[in-house]
Amino acid sequence: MHPKKTITILLAIGLLLFVYYSMNVSPVVSDKRHTYISGLSWYNSFEEGQKAALEQDKPTLVYFWATWCYICEEMQTEVYPDQEINKILKEDFVLVAVDLDINKEDAQAFGIWVPPAEIFVTPEGDTIHKIGGGMQKEGFLIVLKQVQTYYENREKT
């Protein structure tokens, strides 16, 4: 075989392997009921999360994401792992992570077509606050604290 042909074939194989690996590698681990992002356990469906929120009397953070979304990756590597943010999310919120490529029903129910998006809702399903897109950790922390304050001071029906 000619050296040019061999190099071309090897480069093509390398490119295919790179594309395959890139599309199948994700910093997210999932099972049937949960997705694990940034050391946090997130329900995979809003229905499951809402049941937990009602039982625990906590607001829910519904996070809409996709494996191909680079802004989502920034949220997962820079915002959610932040020590203060992570602690507040673990203690004071029920977490739901909706993968837009898998859970199209929840995405449609909330009218979300492009990730990332974060929606804070009461256990009854009423929207408290929406974030369309990613945020820096400082801004996200402010929103978290505002949602906490709103939820703690709300009038229960």
HELIX and SHEET records of a PDB file:
HELIX    1   1 PRO A    3  ASN A   24  1                                  22    
HELIX    2   2 PHE A   46  GLN A   56  1                                  11    
HELIX    3   3 TYR A   70  GLU A   74  1                                   5    
HELIX    4   4 MET A   75  VAL A   79  3                                   5    
HELIX    5   5 GLN A   83  ASP A   92  1                                  10    
HELIX    6   6 LYS A  104  PHE A  110  1                                   7    
HELIX    7   7 LYS A  137  ASN A  153  1                                  17    
SHEET    1   A 3 VAL A  29  SER A  30  0                                        
SHEET    2   A 3 HIS A  34  ILE A  37 -1                                        
SHEET    3   A 3 LEU A  40  TYR A  43 -1                                        
SHEET    1   B 4 VAL A  94  ASP A  99  0                                        
SHEET    2   B 4 THR A  60  TRP A  65  1                                        
SHEET    3   B 4 ALA A 117  VAL A 121 -1                                        
SHEET    4   B 4 THR A 127  GLY A 132 -1                                        
END                                                                             
